[in-house]
Amino acid sequence: MIIKLKDGRQIKLEYSFLTLQFLDEYEGGLAQLEKDYKAGKNRLKAVCYVIYALVNTSLEDSNLTYKQAVNLVNFKDIQKCVNFLFDNLKTEAEFKKKRYQPTHHKKKRK
């Protein structure tokens, strides 16, 4: 997914290990971030942290602060960023479930 920043640059959003590292820095980790977003309690904080993680991962040449990264994203693109992240998290969780299912069943004892 490509978004245009306020400074005119276009970036392709990337979901990678680095994104997960940024998200783990959230208080309580990734699980707490999802809970805060869904509950609406700290939704703004969670959304801003998602934007920070995605922008810092996608921009190769610069290391932005939290405030700089949030200020770069257009208001219209915020929901796109959030949907992009949670769709990728859901896809990853489904992949893990498929990957770790046992392929053979235990034999019943008589």
C-alpha positions in Angstrom: 0.0 0.0 0.0 1.4 3.4 -1.0 0.6 6.6 0.9 1.6 10.2 0.3 3.2 12.1 3.2 2.6 15.8 3.9 6.1 16.6 2.7 5.3 15.2 -0.7 7.1 11.9 -0.5 5.3 8.7 -1.3 6.1 5.6 0.7 5.2 2.0 0.4 4.0 0.6 3.7 6.0 -2.4 4.8 5.2 -5.0 7.4 8.4 -6.7 8.7 10.2 -7.8 11.7 11.3 -4.3 12.4 7.7 -3.1 12.5 7.0 -5.7 15.1 10.0 -4.5 17.1 8.6 -1.0 17.1 5.2 -2.2 18.2 6.6 -4.3 21.0 7.9 -1.1 22.6 4.3 -0.1 23.2 3.4 -0.3 26.9 2.2 -3.9 27.4 3.4 -5.0 23.9 1.4 -5.9 20.8 -1.4 -7.6 22.7 -2.1 -4.4 24.8 -2.0 -2.3 21.6 -4.7 -4.4 20.0 -6.8 -4.3 23.2 -6.5 -0.5 23.5 -7.5 0.0 19.9 -10.5 -2.3 20.0 -11.7 -1.0 23.4 -11.4 2.6 22.4 -9.9 3.5 25.8 -6.5 4.7 24.4 -7.3 4.5 20.7 -5.5 7.7 19.8 -2.3 6.6 21.5 -2.5 3.1 19.8 -3.2 4.7 16.3 -0.3 7.1 16.7 2.0 4.3 17.7 0.9 2.2 14.7 1.7 5.2 12.4 5.1 5.7 14.1 6.0 2.0 13.6 4.9 1.9 9.9 6.5 5.2 8.9 9.8 4.4 10.6 9.9 1.0 9.0 9.0 2.2 5.5 11.4 5.2 5.4 14.9 3.9 4.9 17.0 7.0 5.1 15.7 8.7 8.2 15.1 7.8 11.8 12.1 9.9 12.9 10.9 10.7 16.4 7.4 9.7 17.4 6.0 13.2 16.9 7.7 13.7 13.5 6.3 10.4 12.2 2.8 11.1 13.3 2.9 14.7 11.9 4.0 13.4 8.4 0.9 11.3 7.7 -2.2 12.9 6.2 -5.4 12.6 8.1 -7.0 10.6 5.3 -4.3 8.0 5.4 -4.5 7.2 9.1 -7.2 4.6 8.8 -5.4 3.0 5.8 -2.3 2.6 8.0 -4.3 1.0 10.8 -6.2 -1.4 8.5 -2.9 -2.3 6.8 -1.3 -3.3 10.1 -4.2 -5.2 11.6 -4.8 -7.1 8.3 -1.2 -8.2 8.3 -1.4 -9.2 11.9 -4.5 -11.3 11.2 -2.8 -12.9 8.2 0.3 -13.7 10.3 -1.9 -15.3 13.0 -3.7 -17.5 10.5 -0.4 -18.6 9.0 0.9 -19.6 12.4 -2.3 -21.6 13.1 -2.0 -23.5 9.8 1.8 -24.0 10.2 1.7 -25.5 13.6 -1.3 -27.9 13.3 -0.2 -31.5 13.9 0.0 -33.5 10.7 -0.4 -36.9 12.4 -2.9 -38.0 15.0 -2.2 -40.1 18.0 -3.4 -43.7 18.0 -6.0 -44.5 20.5 -5.0 -47.1 23.1 -7.3 -50.1 23.6 
